[in-house]
């Protein structure tokens, strides 16, 4: 079992990192391998809709997206953490995820996804919803915890004082570990669900 964790904060060891690190400790207790990537401090441009990835098998822009694609293909679960800016995720992270999910043509079905948000006070649930949409459109089961996955803190390190938030991260990691292991067992016994050829219905003709 392997989990890929994405830190979407510009701050390498800020409050988003604290949330992810709390999960990482549980994953290791559960025997799950973890790789943590810091993306929020990188220069990542948005998707330009050129669709060259369909021809090349990778994004036309050589940056952290292509560097991460193979890791994404090989992982059993993906955790994405973001700070909250104006009730939404860090724009760098959104650009990264948009291009990663669009250009990485690996089978994402049944990889487990989890979203985590860090905020001073509000905007957690809007950011949580925004990030979960990447998983839902890709056939990825979404791991849940004991509440909407968020942690509070303003200055770096302050999230360590949010006892409930830290507990939420531990619960989420345990649930995600169980879900990944259960899917692995199900795959061995039953295989993956059959995927029909996709049907696209456009409403402008």
C-alpha positions as CSV (number, residue, x, y, z in Angstrom):
1,X,0.0,0.0,0.0
2,X,1.3,3.4,-0.9
3,X,-0.2,6.9,-0.4
4,X,0.9,10.0,-2.2
5,X,0.4,13.2,-0.2
6,X,0.4,16.6,-1.8
7,X,1.1,19.7,0.3
8,X,-0.5,22.6,-1.6
9,X,0.7,25.3,0.8
10,X,3.4,27.7,-0.1
11,X,4.8,27.1,3.4
12,X,6.7,23.8,3.6
13,X,6.0,23.2,7.3
14,X,2.9,25.3,8.0
15,X,-0.5,24.3,9.2
16,X,-1.4,22.3,6.1
17,X,1.8,20.3,6.7
18,X,0.9,19.7,10.3
19,X,-2.4,18.1,9.2
20,X,-0.7,15.9,6.6
21,X,2.0,14.9,9.0
22,X,-0.5,13.8,11.6
23,X,-2.0,11.5,8.9
24,X,1.4,10.3,7.9
25,X,2.2,9.0,11.4
26,X,-1.0,6.9,11.3
27,X,-0.3,5.6,7.8
28,X,3.1,4.4,8.9
29,X,1.5,2.6,11.9
30,X,-0.9,0.9,9.5
31,X,2.0,-0.3,7.3
32,X,1.2,2.1,4.5
33,X,4.1,3.7,2.6
34,X,4.0,7.5,2.3
35,X,5.5,10.0,-0.1
36,X,4.9,13.7,0.6
37,X,5.4,16.2,-2.2
38,X,5.5,20.0,-1.6
39,X,3.8,21.6,-4.5
40,X,2.4,24.9,-3.2
41,X,5.7,26.7,-3.5
42,X,6.3,25.8,-7.1
43,X,5.6,27.8,-10.3
44,X,2.8,25.8,-11.9
45,X,0.9,27.2,-14.8
46,X,-2.7,26.4,-15.5
47,X,-4.1,24.1,-18.3
48,X,-4.4,25.8,-21.7
49,X,-6.8,23.2,-23.2
50,X,-4.3,22.2,-26.0
51,X,-5.1,18.5,-25.6
52,X,-1.5,17.6,-26.5
53,X,-1.4,15.3,-23.6
54,X,-3.6,12.9,-25.6
55,X,-0.9,12.6,-28.2
56,X,2.2,12.8,-25.9
57,X,0.9,10.8,-23.0
58,X,2.0,13.6,-20.7
59,X,1.5,17.4,-20.3
60,X,3.1,19.6,-22.8
61,X,4.6,21.7,-20.0
62,X,7.6,20.1,-18.3
63,X,7.2,20.8,-14.6
64,X,6.0,19.2,-11.3
65,X,2.9,17.8,-13.1
66,X,4.9,15.4,-15.3
67,X,7.3,14.6,-12.4
68,X,4.3,13.5,-10.3
69,X,2.3,11.6,-12.9
70,X,4.1,8.2,-12.5
71,X,3.9,8.5,-8.7
72,X,0.1,9.1,-9.1
73,X,-0.2,6.1,-11.4
74,X,1.6,3.8,-8.9
75,X,-0.1,4.9,-5.6
76,X,-3.1,3.4,-4.0
77,X,-4.3,6.6,-2.4
78,X,-3.9,10.3,-2.8
79,X,-4.2,12.9,-0.1
80,X,-4.4,16.6,-1.1
81,X,-3.9,19.3,1.5
82,X,-4.5,23.0,0.9
83,X,-4.7,26.3,2.9
84,X,-7.8,28.3,2.4
85,X,-7.7,31.5,0.3
86,X,-11.0,33.3,-0.1
87,X,-12.9,30.1,0.6
88,X,-11.0,28.2,-2.0
89,X,-7.9,26.2,-2.4
90,X,-4.5,27.6,-3.3
91,X,-4.5,28.5,-7.0
92,X,-1.2,26.8,-7.6
93,X,-2.5,23.6,-6.2
94,X,-5.7,23.8,-8.3
95,X,-3.6,24.4,-11.5
96,X,-1.4,21.4,-10.6
97,X,-4.4,19.1,-9.9
98,X,-6.2,20.2,-13.0
99,X,-3.3,19.4,-15.3
100,X,-2.3,16.2,-13.4
101,X,-5.8,14.7,-13.5
102,X,-6.3,15.7,-17.1
103,X,-2.9,14.7,-18.5
104,X,-2.3,11.5,-16.5
105,X,-4.1,8.8,-18.4
106,X,-3.5,6.1,-15.8
107,X,-6.5,4.2,-14.5
108,X,-7.6,6.1,-11.4
109,X,-10.6,3.9,-10.7
110,X,-10.6,2.8,-7.1
111,X,-7.6,4.8,-6.0
112,X,-8.7,6.3,-2.7
113,X,-8.8,10.1,-2.4
114,X,-8.9,12.4,0.6
115,X,-9.0,16.2,0.9
116,X,-7.7,18.3,3.8
117,X,-8.1,22.0,4.3
118,X,-6.4,24.4,6.8
119,X,-7.8,27.8,7.6
120,X,-7.7,30.5,10.2
121,X,-11.4,30.3,10.7
122,X,-13.8,29.9,7.7
123,X,-13.9,28.5,4.2
124,X,-12.9,25.0,5.1
125,X,-15.9,23.2,3.7
126,X,-15.9,25.1,0.4
127,X,-12.3,24.2,-0.1
128,X,-13.0,20.6,0.9
129,X,-15.8,20.4,-1.7
130,X,-13.6,21.9,-4.4
131,X,-10.8,19.4,-3.9
132,X,-13.1,16.3,-3.7
133,X,-14.5,17.0,-7.2
134,X,-11.1,15.9,-8.6
135,X,-11.6,12.5,-7.1
136,X,-15.3,12.1,-7.8
137,X,-15.0,12.7,-11.6
138,X,-12.2,10.1,-11.7
139,X,-14.0,7.1,-10.2
140,X,-12.0,7.4,-7.0
141,X,-13.7,6.5,-3.7
142,X,-13.5,9.4,-1.3
143,X,-12.3,8.7,2.3
144,X,-14.1,10.4,5.1
145,X,-13.3,10.8,8.8
146,X,-15.4,12.0,11.7
147,X,-16.2,15.5,10.3
148,X,-15.3,17.5,7.3
149,X,-11.5,17.3,7.1
150,X,-10.2,20.6,8.3
151,X,-7.8,22.0,10.8
152,X,-7.6,25.5,12.2
153,X,-4.5,27.8,12.7
154,X,-3.4,31.2,11.7
155,X,0.3,31.4,12.3
156,X,2.6,28.5,11.3
157,X,2.4,25.8,14.0
158,X,-0.8,27.0,15.5
159,X,-2.7,24.0,14.1
160,X,-0.9,21.9,16.7
161,X,-3.3,23.4,19.3
162,X,-6.4,22.2,17.4
163,X,-6.9,18.9,19.3
164,X,-10.1,18.1,17.5
165,X,-8.6,18.9,14.1
166,X,-5.6,16.6,14.8
167,X,-7.9,13.9,15.9
168,X,-9.9,14.3,12.6
169,X,-6.7,13.8,10.7
170,X,-5.9,10.5,12.6
171,X,-9.4,9.2,12.0
172,X,-9.2,10.1,8.4
173,X,-5.9,8.2,7.9
174,X,-7.2,5.1,9.7
175,X,-10.4,5.1,7.6
176,X,-8.4,5.6,4.4
177,X,-6.0,2.8,5.3
178,X,-8.9,0.5,5.9
179,X,-10.6,1.5,2.6
180,X,-7.4,1.0,0.6
181,X,-6.8,-2.5,2.1
182,X,-10.4,-3.5,1.6
183,X,-10.3,-2.4,-2.1
184,X,-7.1,-4.4,-2.5
185,X,-8.8,-7.5,-1.1
186,X,-11.8,-6.9,-3.2
187,X,-9.7,-6.5,-6.3
188,X,-8.1,-9.9,-5.7
189,X,-11.4,-11.7,-5.2
190,X,-13.8,-9.8,-7.5
191,X,-11.7,-7.7,-9.8
192,X,-12.5,-4.0,-10.5
193,X,-15.9,-2.8,-11.7
194,X,-16.3,-3.0,-15.5
195,X,-16.0,0.3,-17.3
196,X,-18.3,0.9,-20.2
197,X,-17.0,3.0,-23.1
198,X,-17.7,6.6,-22.2
199,X,-20.7,8.3,-23.7
200,X,-20.5,12.1,-24.1
201,X,-23.7,14.0,-24.6
202,X,-23.2,17.6,-25.7
203,X,-26.1,20.0,-25.4
204,X,-24.9,22.4,-28.1
205,X,-25.3,20.8,-31.6
